[in-house]
Structure formats: C-alpha cells, structure tokens
Amino acid sequence: MGKKMTRSKASISSLSDFTDKNILVNEELCTYGDLEIQSLFENESFPEGTEIRPYDSKVKSDFVSSTWVAFPDYPFSLGLKYPFTGLIAEFFEVTKISYIQAMPVIWRILYWVDLLNEKNEMKIGVNELASVYDLQTHGSSRFLFKLKSGKNRLVLKSKQNDGPWKERFFFVKRKSIPNGEGLPAEWIRKAPKFENLAPATAHTEEAVQKFLDLPEFERTFKSECHSTQESSSNMQTSTGSKTTRSVAKFNFADLHDVISGTSAIVKKEKGAPSIPKVPAPTPSKSTGSGKKRKALEILDLTLDDSNPAEVMNKLAVMVDTATAQISKFVEGERLKFEKASLAREKSFKEHERALRQTIQELTGKVAKLEEESLRWRSEKQELMDQHAADLDDLAIDSKTSAAVSVLQAQIALAKEDPATWDVKGWKDAVLRLTGVHPDQENGEEEPGKEDPAKEDGATSKEV
C-alpha cells in the first residue's frame, strides 16, 4: 500500500486564493487532469498527507498564492520525488527561482548530474555548475542553462523536444509538504548572475575535469533510465495455471555495473544436466580384415572380465586416435586464423597507406590554401592602404577647395573698402594654396610687377 495523499476539498471554481500576475504573454491554462494527479498518488511522488488541488482549467502557472505552490509535471516524469535532495535541492535553494520557472533542460541536467554524483561519488555542486553554465531568461520569465563560451557540456544530449510541458502543472498546499511555506511565492522576472550566487572555489576546476573524464555514454542523458526513485512494481500475479511476472526495472548504475563486471549476477540454480546413456555397441558381424576390422575392434568397448588388459589397450588406442584428430583440427583452425589475420593485416596496411596519402594530399591543399590566404590578405591590406590614402587626398583637396572659395569670396567683398581688410594676406593665402595669384586669374597685374611695355613708354594696345 502506498503512502496516503489527499485531494483538496476546496471548490475548483474559487480562485480567491490566487493572484494573477499576468506575467505570461500567452495564456497557458492547465491541462494536467485528474488521471495525471492520480498517478502522483500511485507513484508516491509526495510525502504522506500531501494535499493536491484538483484539476482546474481556469488556473495559470503564473498564479501566485500564499496557500498553494505550483509544481511542474516534468521532474516527476523523470522519476523524482518531493522533497528534492542533493544537487537539485541545493540549486533551487541558492537561486531562489520557482520550480515552475525552470525549463526542462535545467531539470534534465540537474537530475543527470545528481545521478552521476551519487553513482561515481562525484562532487559537482552549484559552484561547479556556475563555472560551466549561465542562467538565461527565456520567454516569459522562465530560465534555462546556457553553456559558457569555451566550456564543455557536463551532460550530453540534454536538449530535447519536450512538447506542451508549459501547461502540465498542478498546485500543492504549502502547509501539507516539507518546507512548503518557504518555497518562493513570487516569480523572479530576470535571471540572476549565476556565478555571483555560486562563485568558483579552489576545487571547482578539478571537480569539473574529473566529471568530464567520465565516459561519454555515462554523461549522455537518457530519459528511459530513471533514478531509483522511479516507482516500479515487480509483483508476481497468477491467473489460473499461468503465472505472469512484470519486467524487472533497473537503473543506469545497475546497467553500468553489469557491463563493467562489478556486479554479481545471480541466476536461479538449475538442476544438474542428465547424462545420456550410451548404448553398448552391437558387435559387428562383418568378417572383414585390415583397418576396417581394427576400427570396429576399437569401438567394441564391451567390458570383458576375463581380459581387462585388452579393454584398457583399446581405450588407450581410442584416446590416442581422438587426440590426433583434435590436434589436426586445432592445427587446421590455427592455419585458417593465421591466413585470415594476414589478410586483415594486409587490408589494414592498404587502408593505412591510403589514409596517409589522403592526409598528405590534404596537408598540401591546406598549405596551398594558407599561401593563397596570405596573398589575399596582403592584397587586401594594400587595397585598404591605397583606399585610405585616396580618402586622405580627397579630404585635403576638399578642404583646400573650400578654403580657396571662402578667401575668394572675402576678396570680392573687400573690393569696396580694401584698406579695412587684409586683402593682400588673403591673396597670398590663395597663392599658397593654389599656386596661382588671384589677380592673375582676373587678368590683373600682380602687385610689385609692372608691364614691360609701359617701361618702354608704349601703350599695350592690339593692332
């Protein structure tokens, strides 16, 4: 008989005990029905006296209450039982996040690491988890583990398609379970900094490396291998004259022990096999002679009290003959094995030669690609340098052109009152920037220079 748990007698139509926080973007109404709740009773997923609220399609997982606390179905589908222990209990105690906010990937990693901790006497705690994973907010204030850059996964194949897990939840009365009133009543809206909550210690790196040294098949999550908390029944039932036994369930540790040979396998002792009686050979009526007659005489093992020495001689000859035949058979098998081994060795050598040739070809291709890559990078750098120089020249030309335009505009405006402005300085600046004096551009004489024709007393007129 299982431990007794009870259903709540509260009316499912009354939601006065709950506050809707409206955290969820999409309404995730409960689909965890009475049959699933009944399975919790049958599997003894909670301690005796636990009170579970009946199925109610109106409740949502982000409802908060000081009377009730939400549980996801997923950890119990793995075979876990409440109260949680080991690494699982430590994680939720440190992070203070609600069970309902943890996505299935968190439960899978916690469950599998905790299982291997117990099996292999490992010491992976929240400090080691925080050195490998970050806590990340996903969707409507739910959390998952994100692998840190450069780190190796503790649990392989922990990412799976979980189906409609968000709607599979139920509420338990806080007062009816251990530490129920101490469980979070509010949702944490943003993932805390995991490594700040559980900083690395002097032994963290060593513990993580020891865990990673486990065989990959051990670190690979398998949903069909439940912990020892999984409810199982090995009862024998009889119907009439037939007897049916349920298939024995075993956990991951048992399977590994059997494979490694560290577990004693005890089978039901069977009765001693009966030795078939060999009928005495019938004396041959043949009157043949030679080898045929001698063979028949060897097989004639009828004991003769009058001549036991003859019987012993026949037995000795028979043993010698059998030994010779066995030796011949063994030698033939040895020759076959050697021939097959030589063939395999030849095949291996050919395969090795082909692999070495392939590696050599690939090495050559890699070297060629690296050479091409260096050339492309060099050409790219030259183009980038040329482009930068062109941009610098364009910027200088633009600045010069703009400065000349400003100076020419100032010179044009200062013609009405040249004494007030530094016209000469502006013109000198234009000459310095362009190499052409502004007066030459306008057909005027440059100051300080006279027309040679005027020096000769002649006028400069065109004929």
C-alpha positions as CSV (number, residue, x, y, z in Angstrom):
1,M,0.0,0.0,0.0
2,G,1.3,3.5,-0.9
3,K,1.5,6.4,1.4
4,K,-1.7,8.4,1.7
5,M,-2.1,11.7,0.0
6,T,-5.3,13.7,-0.3
7,R,-7.1,15.8,-2.8
8,S,-8.1,19.3,-1.8
9,K,-11.7,19.7,-0.9
10,A,-11.7,23.4,-2.0
11,S,-14.0,24.3,-4.7
12,I,-12.2,24.5,-8.0
13,S,-14.4,27.3,-9.1
14,S,-13.0,29.5,-6.3
15,L,-9.8,31.4,-7.3
16,S,-9.8,33.7,-4.3
17,D,-6.5,32.1,-3.0
18,F,-4.7,33.2,-6.2
19,T,-3.3,36.4,-7.7
20,D,-2.9,36.6,-11.4
21,K,0.4,38.3,-12.1
22,N,-0.2,38.4,-15.9
23,I,3.5,37.6,-16.5
24,L,2.8,35.1,-19.3
25,V,2.5,36.6,-22.8
26,N,0.2,33.7,-23.9
27,E,-2.3,32.2,-21.6
28,E,-1.0,28.7,-20.5
29,L,-4.1,27.2,-19.0
30,C,-3.7,24.0,-17.0
31,T,-4.2,20.7,-18.9
32,Y,-2.9,18.4,-16.1
33,G,-6.0,16.3,-15.4
34,D,-7.3,14.1,-12.7
35,L,-5.7,11.0,-14.2
36,E,-2.3,12.5,-14.0
37,I,-2.9,13.7,-10.5
38,Q,-4.0,10.2,-9.6
39,S,-0.6,8.9,-10.9
40,L,1.1,11.2,-8.4
41,F,-0.7,9.3,-5.6
42,E,0.1,5.9,-7.1
43,N,3.8,6.7,-7.6
44,E,4.1,8.2,-4.1
45,S,5.6,11.4,-5.6
46,F,5.0,13.4,-2.4
47,P,5.1,12.5,1.3
48,E,2.2,11.2,3.2
49,G,-0.5,13.8,3.9
50,T,0.3,16.0,0.9
51,E,-2.8,17.9,-0.4
52,I,-3.0,18.4,-4.1
53,R,-5.5,20.8,-5.7
54,P,-7.9,19.1,-8.2
55,Y,-7.7,19.8,-11.9
56,D,-8.9,23.3,-12.7
57,S,-8.8,24.6,-16.3
58,K,-9.0,28.2,-15.1
59,V,-5.7,28.4,-13.3
60,K,-2.4,29.5,-14.9
61,S,1.1,28.7,-13.9
62,D,1.9,32.3,-13.1
63,F,-0.8,32.4,-10.5
64,V,0.8,33.1,-7.1
65,S,-0.6,32.3,-3.7
66,S,0.5,32.1,-0.1
67,T,-1.7,29.0,0.3
68,W,-0.7,27.0,-2.8
69,V,2.5,26.4,-4.7
70,A,2.8,25.4,-8.4
71,F,4.8,22.3,-9.4
72,P,5.7,21.3,-13.0
73,D,5.0,17.7,-14.0
74,Y,8.4,17.3,-15.8
75,P,10.6,16.4,-12.8
76,F,8.1,13.7,-11.7
77,S,8.1,12.2,-15.2
78,L,11.8,11.6,-14.6
79,G,11.0,9.7,-11.5
80,L,12.0,12.3,-8.9
81,K,10.1,12.7,-5.6
82,Y,9.5,15.6,-3.4
83,P,11.2,16.8,-1.3
84,F,14.1,17.1,-3.7
85,T,17.6,16.3,-2.5
86,G,21.2,16.6,-3.4
87,L,22.2,19.0,-6.2
88,I,18.6,19.7,-7.1
89,A,17.7,21.0,-3.7
90,E,20.9,23.0,-3.5
91,F,20.3,24.7,-6.9
92,F,16.8,26.0,-6.0
93,E,17.9,27.0,-2.5
94,V,20.8,29.1,-3.9
95,T,19.0,30.7,-6.9
96,K,15.6,31.2,-5.2
97,I,13.7,30.6,-8.5
98,S,10.4,28.8,-8.5
99,Y,10.1,25.2,-9.6
100,I,7.6,26.2,-12.3
101,Q,10.1,28.7,-13.8
102,A,12.8,26.1,-14.5
103,M,12.6,24.8,-18.1
104,P,13.0,21.0,-18.7
105,V,16.7,21.4,-19.8
106,I,17.5,22.6,-16.2
107,W,15.7,19.6,-14.7
108,R,17.5,17.2,-17.1
109,I,21.0,18.5,-16.3
110,L,20.3,18.7,-12.5
111,Y,18.8,15.2,-12.5
112,W,21.6,13.5,-14.5
113,V,24.5,15.2,-12.7
114,D,22.9,14.4,-9.4
115,L,22.6,10.7,-10.5
116,L,26.2,10.5,-11.6
117,N,27.3,12.3,-8.4
118,E,25.8,9.5,-6.3
119,K,26.9,6.7,-8.6
120,N,30.5,7.8,-9.0
121,E,31.0,9.7,-5.7
122,M,31.5,12.9,-7.6
123,K,31.2,16.4,-6.0
124,I,29.6,18.5,-8.6
125,G,27.6,21.3,-6.8
126,V,26.2,24.7,-7.8
127,N,29.7,26.2,-7.8
128,E,30.8,23.8,-10.5
129,L,27.6,24.2,-12.4
130,A,28.0,28.0,-12.4
131,S,31.5,27.6,-13.8
132,V,30.2,25.8,-16.8
133,Y,26.7,27.3,-17.4
134,D,25.0,30.7,-17.2
135,L,21.4,31.2,-16.2
136,Q,19.5,32.8,-19.0
137,T,16.0,34.2,-19.1
138,H,13.8,32.7,-21.8
139,G,10.4,33.8,-22.9
140,S,8.0,34.9,-20.1
141,S,10.4,34.9,-17.2
142,R,11.5,31.2,-17.5
143,F,15.1,30.1,-17.1
144,L,17.4,27.7,-18.8
145,F,21.1,26.8,-18.7
146,K,23.3,28.3,-21.4
147,L,26.8,26.8,-21.9
148,K,29.6,29.3,-21.4
149,S,32.0,30.0,-24.2
150,G,35.0,27.6,-24.3
151,K,33.3,25.2,-21.8
152,N,32.4,21.5,-22.3
153,R,28.9,20.3,-21.5
154,L,28.6,18.2,-18.4
155,V,25.5,16.4,-19.7
156,L,25.3,15.4,-23.4
157,K,22.1,15.4,-25.4
158,S,20.3,17.4,-22.7
159,K,18.4,19.4,-25.4
160,Q,15.2,17.7,-26.5
161,N,11.8,18.4,-27.8
162,D,9.6,18.5,-24.7
163,G,6.2,19.0,-26.2
164,P,3.5,21.0,-24.4
165,W,5.2,21.0,-21.0
166,K,4.2,24.5,-20.0
167,E,0.5,23.5,-19.5
168,R,1.4,20.4,-17.5
169,F,1.4,21.7,-13.9
170,F,-0.6,21.4,-10.6
171,F,-0.9,23.2,-7.3
172,V,0.0,21.7,-3.8
173,K,-1.0,23.2,-0.5
174,R,2.1,24.7,1.1
175,K,1.3,23.6,4.7
176,S,1.0,19.9,3.6
177,I,4.6,19.4,2.4
178,P,8.0,19.9,4.0
179,N,9.3,23.5,3.6
180,G,6.2,24.3,1.5
181,E,5.8,27.7,3.2
182,G,9.4,28.5,2.5
183,L,9.1,28.0,-1.3
184,P,9.1,31.2,-3.4
185,A,5.6,32.8,-3.7
186,E,6.7,35.3,-6.4
187,W,8.3,34.8,-9.8
188,I,11.8,36.2,-10.4
189,R,11.5,38.3,-13.6
190,K,15.2,38.3,-14.6
191,A,17.8,35.5,-14.4
192,P,20.3,36.2,-11.6
193,K,24.0,36.2,-12.2
194,F,24.7,32.5,-11.5
195,E,28.4,32.8,-10.9
196,N,27.9,35.5,-8.4
197,L,25.5,33.3,-6.4
198,A,27.9,30.4,-6.6
199,P,31.5,31.6,-7.2
200,A,34.2,29.1,-8.1
201,T,36.2,27.5,-5.3
202,A,39.8,26.2,-5.2
203,H,38.5,22.7,-6.1
204,T,35.9,23.7,-8.8
205,E,38.1,23.1,-11.8
206,E,39.4,19.8,-10.6
207,A,35.9,18.5,-9.8
208,V,34.6,19.6,-13.2
209,Q,37.5,17.9,-15.0
210,K,37.0,14.7,-13.1
211,F,33.4,14.7,-14.1
212,L,34.3,15.4,-17.8
213,D,36.7,12.4,-17.7
214,L,33.7,10.0,-17.3
215,P,32.8,8.1,-20.4
216,E,30.6,9.9,-22.8
217,F,27.9,7.2,-22.7
218,E,27.6,7.9,-19.0
219,R,27.3,11.6,-19.4
220,T,24.7,11.2,-22.1
221,F,21.2,11.9,-20.8
222,K,18.7,9.0,-21.3
223,S,15.1,9.6,-20.5
224,E,14.3,5.9,-20.3
225,C,16.8,5.4,-17.4
226,H,15.0,6.6,-14.3
227,S,16.6,7.0,-10.9
228,T,16.0,4.7,-8.0
229,Q,13.1,7.0,-7.0
230,E,11.1,5.7,-10.0
231,S,8.0,3.8,-9.0
232,S,8.2,0.2,-10.0
233,S,6.4,-3.0,-9.3
234,N,7.9,-6.4,-9.6
235,M,4.8,-8.2,-8.2
236,Q,4.0,-11.7,-9.4
237,T,0.4,-12.4,-10.4
238,S,-1.3,-15.7,-11.1
239,T,-4.2,-16.4,-13.4
240,G,-5.4,-20.0,-13.4
241,S,-2.4,-22.2,-14.0
242,K,-0.4,-19.4,-15.7
243,T,2.0,-17.1,-13.9
244,T,3.0,-13.6,-15.2
245,R,5.9,-11.6,-14.0
246,S,6.4,-7.9,-14.7
247,V,9.6,-7.0,-16.4
248,A,12.3,-6.1,-13.8
249,K,13.3,-2.4,-14.0
250,F,16.8,-1.4,-13.4
251,N,18.6,2.0,-13.2
252,F,21.6,3.3,-15.0
253,A,24.0,2.4,-12.3
254,D,22.9,-1.2,-12.4
255,L,23.4,-1.4,-16.1
256,H,26.9,0.0,-15.9
257,D,27.9,-2.4,-13.1
258,V,26.8,-5.4,-15.1
259,I,28.7,-4.2,-18.2
260,S,31.9,-3.5,-16.1
261,G,31.6,-6.8,-14.3
262,T,31.5,-5.2,-10.8
263,S,28.0,-6.5,-10.1
264,A,27.4,-10.1,-9.2
265,I,24.7,-11.7,-11.4
266,V,22.8,-14.3,-9.5
267,K,20.7,-16.6,-11.5
268,K,18.3,-19.4,-10.4
269,E,20.3,-22.6,-10.0
270,K,19.2,-25.2,-12.4
271,G,19.3,-28.9,-11.9
272,A,22.3,-30.9,-12.9
273,P,22.1,-31.9,-16.6
274,S,21.3,-35.5,-17.1
275,I,24.0,-37.6,-18.8
276,P,22.5,-39.5,-21.7
277,K,23.2,-43.2,-21.6
278,V,25.2,-44.5,-24.5
279,P,24.0,-47.9,-25.5
280,A,26.6,-50.6,-25.7
281,P,27.8,-51.0,-29.3
282,T,26.5,-54.1,-31.1
283,P,29.2,-56.5,-32.2
284,S,29.8,-56.4,-35.9
285,K,29.1,-59.4,-37.9
286,S,31.5,-58.4,-40.6
287,T,34.3,-60.7,-41.3
288,G,36.4,-58.0,-43.0
289,S,40.0,-57.6,-42.1
290,G,42.6,-54.8,-42.0
291,K,42.0,-51.2,-40.9
292,K,38.2,-51.6,-41.1
293,R,38.2,-54.6,-38.7
294,K,40.7,-52.8,-36.4
295,A,38.4,-49.7,-36.2
296,L,35.5,-51.9,-35.2
297,E,37.6,-53.6,-32.6
298,I,38.5,-50.2,-31.2
299,L,34.8,-49.3,-30.9
300,D,33.9,-52.5,-29.2
301,L,34.2,-51.4,-25.6
302,T,32.2,-54.3,-24.1
303,L,33.9,-55.0,-20.8
304,D,35.3,-58.5,-20.5
305,D,36.0,-59.6,-17.0
306,S,38.3,-62.3,-18.3
307,N,40.6,-59.8,-20.2
308,P,40.6,-56.2,-18.7
309,A,44.0,-55.5,-20.1
310,E,42.6,-55.8,-23.6
311,V,39.9,-53.2,-22.8
312,M,42.5,-50.8,-21.4
313,N,44.6,-51.2,-24.5
314,K,41.5,-50.4,-26.7
315,L,40.8,-47.3,-24.6
316,A,44.4,-46.1,-24.9
317,V,44.3,-46.5,-28.7
318,M,40.9,-44.7,-28.9
319,V,42.3,-41.8,-26.8
320,D,45.4,-41.6,-29.0
321,T,43.2,-41.5,-32.1
322,A,40.9,-38.8,-30.7
323,T,43.9,-36.7,-29.6
324,A,45.4,-36.9,-33.0
325,Q,42.2,-35.9,-34.7
326,I,41.7,-33.0,-32.2
327,S,45.3,-31.9,-32.8
328,K,44.8,-32.0,-36.6
329,F,41.5,-30.0,-36.2
330,V,43.2,-27.4,-34.0
331,E,46.1,-27.0,-36.4
332,G,43.7,-26.5,-39.3
333,E,41.9,-23.8,-37.4
334,R,45.2,-22.2,-36.4
335,L,46.3,-22.1,-40.1
336,K,42.9,-20.6,-41.1
337,F,43.1,-18.0,-38.4
338,E,46.7,-17.1,-39.4
339,K,45.6,-16.8,-43.0
340,A,42.7,-14.6,-42.1
341,S,44.9,-12.5,-39.9
342,L,47.4,-12.0,-42.7
343,A,44.6,-10.9,-45.0
344,R,43.3,-8.5,-42.4
345,E,46.8,-7.1,-41.8
346,K,47.3,-6.6,-45.5
347,S,43.9,-4.8,-45.7
348,F,44.8,-2.6,-42.7
349,K,48.1,-1.7,-44.2
350,E,46.5,-0.8,-47.5
351,H,43.9,1.3,-45.7
352,E,46.6,2.9,-43.6
353,R,48.6,3.7,-46.8
354,A,45.5,5.2,-48.4
355,L,44.8,7.3,-45.3
356,R,48.4,8.6,-45.2
357,Q,48.2,9.5,-48.8
358,T,44.9,11.3,-48.2
359,I,46.4,13.1,-45.2
360,Q,49.4,14.1,-47.3
361,E,47.2,15.5,-50.1
362,L,45.1,17.4,-47.6
363,T,48.2,18.8,-45.9
364,G,49.4,20.1,-49.3
365,K,46.0,21.6,-50.0
366,V,45.9,23.2,-46.6
367,A,49.4,24.7,-47.2
368,K,48.3,26.0,-50.6
369,L,45.2,27.5,-49.1
370,E,47.2,29.1,-46.4
371,E,49.6,30.6,-49.0
372,E,46.6,31.9,-51.0
373,S,45.1,33.3,-47.8
374,L,48.3,35.2,-47.0
375,R,48.4,36.6,-50.6
376,W,44.8,37.6,-50.4
377,R,45.3,39.3,-47.0
378,S,48.4,41.1,-48.4
379,E,46.4,42.3,-51.4
380,K,43.5,43.3,-49.2
381,Q,45.9,45.3,-47.0
382,E,47.4,47.1,-50.0
383,L,44.0,48.0,-51.3
384,M,42.9,49.2,-47.9
385,D,46.1,51.3,-47.6
386,Q,45.6,52.8,-51.1
387,H,41.9,53.5,-50.3
388,A,42.9,55.3,-47.1
389,A,45.5,57.4,-49.0
390,D,42.9,58.3,-51.6
391,L,40.5,59.3,-48.9
392,D,43.2,61.5,-47.3
393,D,44.0,63.1,-50.6
394,L,40.3,63.7,-51.3
395,A,39.8,65.2,-47.9
396,I,42.8,67.6,-48.4
397,D,41.6,68.6,-51.8
398,S,38.1,69.3,-50.5
399,K,39.4,71.3,-47.6
400,T,41.7,73.3,-49.9
401,S,38.9,74.0,-52.4
402,A,36.6,75.1,-49.6
403,A,39.3,77.4,-48.1
404,V,40.0,79.0,-51.6
405,S,36.3,79.6,-52.2
406,V,36.0,81.4,-48.8
407,L,39.1,83.5,-49.5
408,Q,37.9,84.5,-53.0
409,A,34.6,85.4,-51.6
410,Q,36.2,87.6,-49.0
411,I,38.5,89.3,-51.6
412,A,35.5,90.0,-53.8
413,L,33.5,91.6,-50.9
414,A,36.5,93.7,-49.7
415,K,37.0,95.5,-53.1
416,E,34.7,98.3,-51.9
417,D,36.9,99.1,-48.9
418,P,40.3,97.3,-49.4
419,A,42.0,99.4,-46.7
420,T,39.9,97.9,-44.0
421,W,40.5,94.3,-44.8
422,D,43.7,92.2,-45.1
423,V,43.2,91.7,-48.8
424,K,46.9,91.1,-49.5
425,G,47.0,88.4,-46.9
426,W,44.0,86.7,-48.3
427,K,45.5,86.8,-51.8
428,D,48.8,85.4,-50.6
429,A,46.9,82.6,-48.9
430,V,45.2,81.8,-52.2
431,L,48.5,81.8,-54.0
432,R,49.9,79.4,-51.3
433,L,47.0,77.0,-51.6
434,T,46.6,77.1,-55.4
435,G,49.9,78.3,-56.8
436,V,48.0,81.0,-58.8
437,H,47.6,84.6,-57.7
438,P,44.0,85.8,-57.7
439,D,45.0,88.9,-59.7
440,Q,46.4,86.7,-62.5
441,E,43.1,84.7,-62.6
442,N,41.2,88.1,-63.1
443,G,43.6,89.4,-65.7
444,E,45.2,92.0,-63.3
445,E,48.8,92.6,-62.6
446,E,50.4,91.0,-59.6
447,P,51.3,93.8,-57.1
448,G,55.0,94.8,-57.4
449,K,55.3,93.9,-61.1
450,E,55.0,96.4,-64.0
451,D,54.1,95.8,-67.6
452,P,57.4,95.8,-69.7
453,A,55.6,97.7,-72.4
454,K,54.9,100.5,-70.0
455,E,58.6,100.8,-69.2
456,D,59.3,101.5,-72.9
457,G,56.7,104.3,-72.9
458,A,54.4,102.3,-75.2
459,T,50.8,101.5,-74.7
460,S,49.7,97.9,-74.8
461,K,47.0,98.0,-77.4
462,E,46.3,95.4,-80.0
463,V,46.7,96.5,-83.6
